[in-house]
Amino acid sequence: MTVTVNMGEAPHLKQPILICGLPGSGYVGKLAVDHMISELKAEQAGELYSYSFPPQVVIKPDGTAEPMKNTIYSYKGVGSKPDMLIFTGDSQPVTPEANYEIADKVLEIAQQMGAQQLYTLAAYITGAFVEKPRVFGTATDIDMVKMIEKNSVIIMNEGTITGMNGVLVGVGKIKGMRGVSLLGETSGYIIDPKASQAVLEVLSKILGIEIDMRNLEARSKETEAVIQTIEKMRGTPAEKRGKEEGPSKELGYIS
């Protein structure tokens, strides 16, 4: 199995923080990092290709086709704002082996650029629609756990985080990187920009950066009609059902 990496000129960053969000349930992490890239005007630094991505191509708005890939972006912080590497892509790998191989390669690149910390953004599936998504989390050491708890994150004490958004934190710990995973509460039924916004607001607070959320808020309003339609079909208002059912017993994130 081979991962092909095409990196441009290495950006000059000082101990950048690696932020990761790949497609998964509700597209929570993917939407969050895409919004960061757009609002911060992060620059593309490199691309990763692998035969372990789904066997398909992506059709672009101009009609051209491109192979599936993952992409690394760089952001140079201003003043006290941290430098960042942002990792996202068209898909996660389709095999467990490839998850570890690509995670290893991405973390190797990040460490070569001086990264010592990483954050992965993902979904916490409850099966219920909620008005205000909560953010759950875990970290690779107790000091980081205490830090995120002070930033309104509900600490997970059981379960698993599957897929790349979990593997990256695990492999990062092996490589000596401090890691955090932030998971936005979502039903798991639809693309959920509201959960993405909740996660991004917590991350922004932790990193001390400001990100305009208006585009995510607009997307959240667009999904309300979809949710209302689903609720009519199921026959129970979202807020009421959420209170009745409570969170799922299956603690964790399913890629």
For each residue, the residues with C-beta under 8 A, 3 or more apart:
1: 50 51 52 95 97 98 101
2: 50 51
3: 48 49 50 101 102 105
4: 48 49 50
5: 46 47 48 105 109
6: 46 47 48 49
7: 10 45 46 72 109
8: 44 45 46
9:
10: 7 45 113
11: 43 45 74 76 113
12: 76
13: 16 74 76 83 84 85 113 114
14: 83 114
15: 82 83 114 115 116
16: 13 74 75 82 83 84 85 110 113 114 115
17: 82 83 84 85 115 117 118 119 207
18: 84 85 86 87 106 107 110 115 117 118 119 172 177
19: 33 36 84 85 86 87 118 119 121 203
20: 29 33 86 87 88 106 118 119 120 121 164 165 168
21: 28 29 30 31 32 33 34 86 87 88 120 121 122 165
22: 29 30 70 87 88 89 91 92 163 164 165 255
23: 27 29 30 89 90 91 92
24: 27 28 29 30 92 122 123 163 165 253 254 255
25: 28 123 125 186 188 253 254 255
26: 123 125 184 186 187 188 190 191 192 195 196
27: 23 24 30 31 191 192 196
28: 21 24 25 31 32 121 122 123 183 184 186 192 195 196 199
29: 20 21 22 23 24 32 33 88 120 121 122 123 165 196 199
30: 21 22 23 24 27 33 34 88
31: 21 27 28 34 35 191 192 193 196 216 219
32: 21 28 29 35 36 121 184 196 197 199 200 203
33: 19 20 21 29 30 36 37 86 87 88 121
34: 21 30 31 37 38 88
35: 31 32 38 39 196 200 211 213 215 216
36: 19 32 33 39 40 42 86 200 211
37: 33 34 40 42 73 86 88
38: 34 35 41 215
39: 35 36 211 212 215
40: 36 37 75 84 209 211
41: 38 75
42: 36 37 73 74 75 84 86
43: 11 73 74 75
44: 8 47 71 72 73
45: 7 8 10 11 72 73 74 85
46: 5 6 7 8 71 72 109
47: 5 6 44 69 70 71 72
48: 3 4 5 6 69 70 71 72 89 102 105 106
49: 3 4 6 53 67 68 69
50: 1 2 3 4 53 70 93 98 101 102
51: 1 2
52: 1 93 94 95 97 98 101 102
53: 49 50 67 68 69 90 91 93 94
54: 68 91 94
55:
56: 68
57: 65 66 67 68
58: 65 66 67 68 90
59: 63 64 65
60: 63 64 65 66
61:
62:
63: 59 60
64: 59 60
65: 57 58 59 60
66: 57 58 60 69
67: 49 53 57 58
68: 49 53 54 56 57 58 89 90 91
69: 47 48 49 53 66 89 90
70: 22 47 48 50 87 88 89 90 102 106
71: 44 46 47 48 87 88 89
72: 7 44 45 46 47 48 85 86 87 106 109
73: 37 42 43 44 45 85 86 87 88
74: 11 13 16 42 43 45 83 84 85 86
75: 16 40 41 42 43 83 84 85 86
76: 11 12 13 83
77: 80 81 82 83 84 209
78: 81
79:
80: 77 208
81: 77 78 207 208 209
82: 15 16 17 77 207 208 209
83: 13 14 15 16 17 74 75 76 77
84: 13 16 17 18 19 40 42 74 75 77 207
85: 13 16 17 18 19 45 72 73 74 75 110 113 115
86: 18 19 20 21 33 36 37 42 72 73 74 75
87: 18 19 20 21 22 33 70 71 72 73 106 110
88: 20 21 22 29 30 33 34 37 70 71 73
89: 22 23 48 68 69 70 71 92
90: 23 53 58 68 69 70
91: 22 23 53 54 68 94
92: 22 23 24 89 99 163 164 255
93: 50 52 53 98 99 101 102 164
94: 52 53 54 91 98
95: 1 52 98 99
96: 99 100
97: 1 52 100 101
98: 1 50 52 93 94 95 101 102
99: 92 93 95 96 102 103 163 164 167
100: 96 97 103 104 167 171
101: 1 3 50 52 93 97 98 104 105
102: 3 48 50 52 70 93 98 99 105 106 164
103: 99 100 106 107 164 167 168 171 172
104: 100 101 107 108 171
105: 3 5 48 101 102 108 109
106: 18 20 48 70 72 87 102 103 109 110 168
107: 18 103 104 110 111 115 118 168 171 172 175 177
108: 104 105 111 112 175
109: 5 7 46 72 105 106 112 113
110: 16 18 85 87 106 107 113 115 118 177
111: 107 108 114 115 116 175 177
112: 108 109
113: 10 11 13 16 85 109 110
114: 13 14 15 16 111
115: 15 16 17 18 85 107 110 111 118 177
116: 15 111 177 178
117: 17 18 177 178 179 180
118: 17 18 19 20 107 110 115 168 169 172 177 178 179 180
119: 17 18 19 20 179 180 181 182 203 206
120: 20 21 29 161 164 165 166 168 169 179 180 181 182
121: 19 20 21 28 29 32 33 165 181 182 183 184 196 199 200 203
122: 21 24 28 29 161 163 165 166 181 182 183 184 253 255
123: 24 25 26 28 29 183 184 186 188 192 195 253 254
124: 134 135 136 183 184 185 186 252 253
125: 25 26 186 187 188 248 250 252 253 254
126: 130 185 186 187 188 242 245 246 247 248
127: 187 188 189 245 248
128: 187 238 241 242 245 246 247
129: 187 189 227 230 231 238 241 242
130: 126 133 134 185 187 238 239 242
131: 238 239
132: 198
133: 130 184 185 186 192 194 195 198
134: 124 130 154 185 198
135: 124 152 153 154 182 183 184 185 198 199 202
136: 124 153 154 155 156 182 183 185
137: 148 153 154 155 156 180 181 182 183
138: 145 155 156 161 169 180 181
139: 142 144 145 147 148 178 179 180 181
140: 144 169 172 173 177 178 179 180
141: 144 145 178
142: 139 145 146
143: 146 147
144: 139 140 141 147 148 178 179 180
145: 138 139 141 142 148 149 155
146: 142 143 149 150
147: 139 143 144 150 151 206
148: 137 139 144 145 151 153 155 180 182 202 206
149: 145 146 153 155
150: 146 147
151: 147 148 202 205 206
152: 135 202 205
153: 135 136 137 148 149 182 202
154: 134 135 136 137
155: 136 137 138 145 148 149
156: 136 137 138 159 183 251 252
157:
158: 251
159: 156 250 251 252
160: 166 252 253
161: 120 122 138 165 166 169 181 183 252 253
162: 166 252 253 254 255
163: 22 24 92 99 122 166 167 253 254 255
164: 20 22 92 93 99 102 103 120 167 168 255
165: 20 21 22 24 29 120 121 122 161 168 169 181 253 255
166: 120 122 160 161 162 163 169 170 181 253 255
167: 99 100 103 163 164 170 171
168: 20 103 106 107 118 120 164 165 171 172 179
169: 118 120 138 140 161 165 166 172 173 179 180 181
170: 166 167 173 174 179
171: 100 103 104 107 167 168 174 175
172: 18 103 107 118 140 168 169 175 177 178 179
173: 140 169 170 176 177 178 179
174: 170 171
175: 107 108 111 171 172
176: 173
177: 18 107 110 111 115 116 117 118 140 172 173
178: 116 117 118 139 140 141 144 172 173
179: 117 118 119 120 139 140 144 168 169 170 172 173
180: 117 118 119 120 137 138 139 140 144 148 169
181: 119 120 121 122 137 138 139 161 165 166 169 253
182: 119 120 121 122 135 136 137 148 153 199 202 203
183: 28 121 122 123 124 135 136 137 156 161 199 253
184: 26 28 32 121 122 123 124 133 135 192 195 196 198 199
185: 124 126 130 133 134 135 136 195 198 247
186: 25 26 28 123 124 125 126 133 192 195
187: 26 125 126 127 128 129 130 190 192
188: 25 26 123 125 126 127 254
189: 127 129 230
190: 26 187 223 226 227 230
191: 26 27 31 223
192: 26 27 28 31 123 133 184 186 187 195 196 223
193: 31 196 197 216 219 220 223
194: 133 197 198 220 223
195: 26 28 123 133 184 185 186 192 198 199
196: 26 27 28 29 31 32 35 121 184 192 193 199 200 216
197: 32 193 194 200 201 213 216 217 220
198: 132 133 134 135 184 185 194 195 201 202
199: 28 29 32 121 135 182 183 184 195 196 202 203
200: 32 35 36 121 196 197 203 204 211 213 216
201: 197 198 204 205 213
202: 135 148 151 152 153 182 198 199 205 206
203: 19 32 119 121 182 199 200 206 207
204: 200 201 207 208 209 210 211
205: 151 152 201 202 208
206: 119 147 148 151 202 203
207: 17 81 82 84 203 204
208: 80 81 82 204 205
209: 40 77 81 82 204
210: 204
211: 35 36 39 40 200 204
212: 39 215
213: 35 197 200 201 216 217
214: 217 218
215: 35 38 39 212 218 219
216: 31 35 193 196 197 200 213 219 220
217: 197 213 214 220 221
218: 214 215 221 222
219: 31 193 215 216 222 223
220: 193 194 197 216 217 223 224
221: 217 218 224
222: 218 219 225 226
223: 190 191 192 193 194 219 220 226 227
224: 220 221 227 228
225: 222 228 229
226: 190 222 223 229 230
227: 129 190 223 224 230 231 238
228: 224 225 231 232
229: 225 226 232 233
230: 129 189 190 226 227 233 234
231: 129 227 228 234 235 236 237 238 241
232: 228 229 235
233: 229 230
234: 230 231 241
235: 231 232
236: 231 240 241 244
237: 231 240 241
238: 128 129 130 131 227 231 241 242
239: 130 131 242 243
240: 236 237 243 244
241: 128 129 231 234 236 237 238 244 245
242: 126 128 129 130 238 239 245 246
243: 239 240 246
244: 236 240 241
245: 126 127 128 241 242
246: 126 128 242 243
247: 126 128 185
248: 125 126 127 251
249:
250: 125 159
251: 156 158 159 248
252: 124 125 156 159 160 161 162
253: 24 25 122 123 124 125 160 161 162 163 165 166 181 183
254: 24 25 123 125 162 163 188
255: 22 24 25 92 122 162 163 164 165 166
